[in-house]
Amino acid sequence: MWVGILQPGFRRVPLKLQVPYLPASKTQVRNVMTLLRGRQGTLMDLGSGDGRIVLAAHRQGFSPTIGYELNPWLVRLSRFYAWRAGLHEEVSYRREDLWKVDLTKCKNVTVFLAPSVLTLLQEKLQAELPDDALVVAGRFPFINWTACQEEGQGVDRVWAYSMQAQRQNACTTQEAHIDPVIEVVL
């Protein structure tokens, strides 16, 4: 029964892109906020679930704070929690496909998604985010990226990724794989 309520619409989403709802723990949220300490600007939570990271980010001074979630029940639940906290006019939750979200002006992104989604998402993040953006991932790290910071242990561990560092690393990796051209003169 809960699957039908918590995951409507997922029949239209390819299986490898489906992510079950699992709320972030208080420790995970605290670890995310630790990695974001000292930063400011827009924060977008992709796959925001019940919206707790968006609320915590707003309380830490991020503005605007926006959660994107495909599940309409979780969007409603997020809005209820924001209303209950008296922040319903301060934060935003949108039922929108994260693949269609424009990230070009976003400075901070949080994601708690499955590894199959992260692998595909890193291409979108790398293509759209500005150099000074920071991406914080919970539960699973980005496999092909190198974290600039980590916080927590075990299931509560979160990883921070600097977009500038990822781009520099990608350039270095591409240069390392270029075979030298040998010119033969006859």
N, C-alpha and C positions, 0 to 999 in steps of 0.2 A: 504494500500500500504506500509506504513512504517514498518508494522510488517513483511512483506515479505523481506524487505531490511535489517532491523536491527536484525532479528532473524532467519537467514537461518540455517538449520541444527538442529534446536531445536526439530523438529519432531522426531528425534532419541533419544532425552533426555527425561527420564521419567518426567511426569508433575510436580511431587513434587520437582524435582531438577532444574526446569526452573526458571531463575531469569531475570525479565525484565530489560532492560538497563535504568538506571536512573543516570545521571552524578552526581558526588559528587559536592557539592557547595564549593565555596571558603572558607567558614567558616568551613565546614567539613574537608577539606584538611588541613587547618591551625590547627584545633584541633588534627588531626592525628599527624601532625608534632610536636605539643606541647608534646604529650605523648611519642614520639620517641626521644625527645631532649636528648642529651648526649649519645645516643647509636651509635653504628657503626656496620659495617659488611654488610652481604648480606641482602637485603630486597626483598621479593617476595610479589607481590600483586595478590591474587587469585581472578579471575573474574575482571580483571583490567579495563574493559570498555574502555573509551577513553584515558587511560593512564596518567591522570593528577597526581595521587598519586605517580606513578613511577618517573615522572619528578621532582616533589617537593622533593621526597626522595633523588634523585641524587643531587639536588641543596643543600640539607642539609648535604651532605657528605657520603651518603651510597654508597657502591660499593661492588659487582655489584648490580644493581637494575633491576629486571625482572618482567614484567607483564605477567600473563597467562590469556588468554581470548579465549573462544570457538568461538565466533562470528568473522568470517573473516573480515567483514566490520569494526568492531571496532578495530581489530588489525591493519588494514590499516590506519584507522583514527589516532590511537596512533602513528604509525610510521611517519605519516605526521606531527603531532604536534611536535614530537621529532626532525624531520628534520627542521621544521620551527624555533624551538628554538636553533638549532645548536647543538643538543645533540644526533643525530641519531647514532653516533658511540659510545656513552657513555652508553646508556640504551638499554634494549632488551625487545621486545614484542614477545611472542610466542603464536601461536594458538595451544593450548594443553589442554587436559582434566585435570583439577586440581586434579582429583583423581589419576592420573598417575604421578604426579610431585613428585620427591624425595625431601623431606624437611629436611633430616637428618643433613645437614650442614648449614641450614638457621637459622639466629639469630633473624630475624624480619619478621613478616608476617602481611599483612593488608588484611582485607576482608570487603566487603560491600555486603553481601548476605542475602537471605531470611532466616527466622527462620527454615524452613524445611530443608534447606541445612546446616545451622550452627549446628543443632543437630547431623547430620551425620558427618560433618567435624571435630567436636571436637574429635572424636575417632581417626581420621587420624592424627590430630595435636598432640594429646597426645602420640600416638604410635611412631611418627617420629621425632618431634622436640627435640633438646637438652634442658637440664634443664635451660640454660641461655637464652632461646628464649623468645621473647615478641610477643604476638599476639594482634593486635589492630583491633577491630570490629567497624564498623559504621552502623548507622541506626537501627540495632537490636543487642542486647547483646546475648552472649551465655547463654542459659537458665540454664544450670547445672554448670556453672563456677562462681566463685566469682572474680569480677574485682579488681585489685590492685589500679587502678586509673580511673577516669572519667574526661572528659572535655566537656564543652558545655552544652546546654540545648535543650530540645525538639528534633526536627528532626536533629539538628546539633550535638547531643551528640555522643561521641565515648567512647569506653571502652577499657582499656588495661588489659591484662591477662599475668601473669608470669607463664611460664610452670612449674617451680619448685614448685610454690605455688599450682597449680592445681593438681600436682602429690601428694604432701603432703596432700592436702585436700581429694583426692580420697582414699589414704591409711587410713586416719582418719575415713572417712565415712565407708569404708569397715570393719574396726575394730569395729566400733560401731554397725554394723549389725550382727556380729558373735555371735551366741548363745553359751553360755557355755555348755560344754559337762558334763553331770552328770554321774558319774560311779556308778553303783549299784553293790554292792558285796553281793552275796547270800551265 
